[in-house]
């Protein structure tokens, strides 16, 4: 789909190096860098500007998939936890944009990548003009007949979202609890090492015998250095944030499917209005006007007025049917593509978490082995 999906190797983009602005109004700026067919780019934007960009794209491309962004928060913008979460999510947002040519090379995104200030645009396009824009942008999807297979894909994915969302929400809670458990674990390790072992060994050294410089607490120090709390939290956050990204994307796709259904209902309503108007014109032509209407207008004027309204309904119906058919075919294609992205992200996270748990387990085994060896050497 040359009008829709971009090959991954044509665009490079990453969001990195968040910095806190130290002026009176403190906020975080994220560095965006990479290259595309226009050239290299490197610029900084704050989260609110990412949010503004997405709003502009959603306003311009109604019924089209726009990647998700994390929700705004009332407070805590400068916390390391939130900065890290946003960094991962903003990186995901930009990489998702890079997959879609109509989004990436839009004026809004290109200005965002190369200018500091984002311009607000007024997209007050007429319905028929927007239909022409969609058709010119996505000619491959502008078919008059909807493939029933595409309808099935959308319906099945909608059911999948409904079933998967509560499961992901539960997983999010589990991972958040895991983060807290990990944090508490290492806090207890620090208390044990820095207070209890230290005090106990000090008592032994003073009152019993000096056991030398090789003490069990030093093993705790080595263990702590090799397995820092921040690293553990980060690994849990990888899964936690990925789940949040999936939930955000599901919300976006769910809204798109709902908007499509709403458009379908509008088409059905227009069909009913059109049929009523056809019947009214026919009755007027055959039977004339009722007594009240005869005092207000002539039969010819009423027929002309009714025919004008009929043409307007026909035009609106035709336009909405064109849009509905196109977005149905496009949404089915996008869902198929995004499912592959979700699949790849899922396997990446599982691999990373598996490696982490394996390494952590090995470090724990080595630690206890060393501790036992030290105890045996000292004859305890």
NORTA-V742806 format. One line per field, one symbol per residue. burial: # if it has 9 or more other ideal C-beta (glycine too) atoms within 8 Angstrom, else .. A space follows every 10 residues. Layout:
burial->???
This chain:
burial->..##.#.... #.####.#.. #.....#### ####.#.... #.#.###.## ####.##### #.#######. ......##.. .######### ########## ######.### ###....#.. ......#..# #.###..#.. ###..##..# #.##..##.. #..##..##. ##..##.##. .##..##.## ###...##.. #.###..... #...###### ####..#.#. .######### ########## ####.##.## ..##.##..# #.##..##.# #..#....#. ..#....... .##.###.## ..#####.## ########## #########. ##..##..#. .##..#...# ..#...#..# #..##..#..
